[in-house]
């Protein structure tokens, strides 16, 4: 597998399977969704091993470090070996448990309904308290 000393950003992003097509990678560069070493990347800029790419796709940001240069699309295991994923792990979001009423329990009693109303009035997701 011959490797060049430099590869275009859009070609590299396509080769390592970040984007499905090279034109999609070019459009992402043009839209400002790709940053090379902290500055916005143009599609024709070249990458060398050690460069850091920050890619925003589908609302998620990935921080990639170039480990190897690829100009042609290769299999997924070879593509993953061409970069180091430096993306920090997502923080775990704790979702409060909502009590689930047993199936077939029927309508809530007046006492149950008052308890539910009290819970609903105390929990307001839009308030800044």
N, C-alpha and C positions, 0 to 999 in steps of 0.2 A: 504494500500500500504506500505509494509515494506521497510524501507530505511536503507542502510548500512552507516557506519561511513565514508567509503572511497569507491570511484568508479574509475575505470581506465579511463584515458583521452579519449581513443578511444571509449569506451562504452558510456561515457557521451555525447560525441559529436554526436554519433549515436542516443542516446535516446532523445536528445533535438532537433533532426532533422536538425542539421547543415549539416550532410552528409547522403546520402541515405542508405549506407551500412556501416557496421562496418569495413569491409576490406578497403573501401575507406577512412575512418577516420584513419585507421592504416597507409595506404600508405601516407596520408598527413603528419602524424607525422614523418614518416621515411624520407620524402622529406624535412622536415624543415619548413613546412607551418603552424605549430602550435607552439606557444610559451606559456609557463606556467610561470606566474609571471616574465616575462622578459627573460627567458632562453629557449632554444629549448626544446620541450617536447618529451619524448619518449612515445610510445603507452601504455606501462604498468605502467607509473607513475600514481599516484592517485591524485584525486582532492578532496578538502574539501570546504564547503561553505566559500566564501570570496576570493577564488583564482581568479586571472585574466587570461583569455585566449585570445590570439590574434591569430585569424584564418584568413589565406589568402586563398580565394577560388574564382576562375574565375576572377582573377585580382583585386578583392576587398578585403579590410581588414576589419574584424569585431573585436571589442573589447568587450568581454563578461565577466561578473562577475558571478561566480557560486552562485546561491541563494538557490538551492536545489539539492539534489543528486538523480539521476535516473539511474538505471542499466538496465531497460527494456524500450522499446519504448512505448510511451503513445500518447494520442491524442494531436493535435497541441496546444490547449489552455493550457493543463497541461504542455506541454513541454515549452511553452513560460514563464510560471510562474516559471520555474526552473532556469532562468538566467535573468540578467539585461543587456540590450544592452547599452554599454557605447561608442558606435561608434559615433565619432563626425559627424555632418551633412555635406554632401557634399557641397562645395562651388558652387554657381550658376554661370554658365558660360554664359556670354552674347554673343550671336551670332549676328553679324551685319546683319541688314535687307537688303536684296538684292531687288532692284526694280524689280517688276514682270511686264512684258509686257502684256497688255490686249490681250486676245485670239481674233484672227481674225484681229489684227491691221496690219497685213502684214509685209513686210520687213521694217527694220529700214531705215529712211532717211539718207542722207549723214551726216547731222547735228547730228542725233541720234548716228550714228556709230562713229563719231569723239568723241562724249561725252563718249561713252562706252570705246573706246580705251584709252582715257585720264584716266578714272577711273581704268581700268585694269592695266595701266602702273604705276599708283601711288600706287596701293595696291599690295604689294608683300609679301605673307605670309612667305616665306623662308628667308627674309632679317633680319638682326640684328639691323636695325635702330631704 
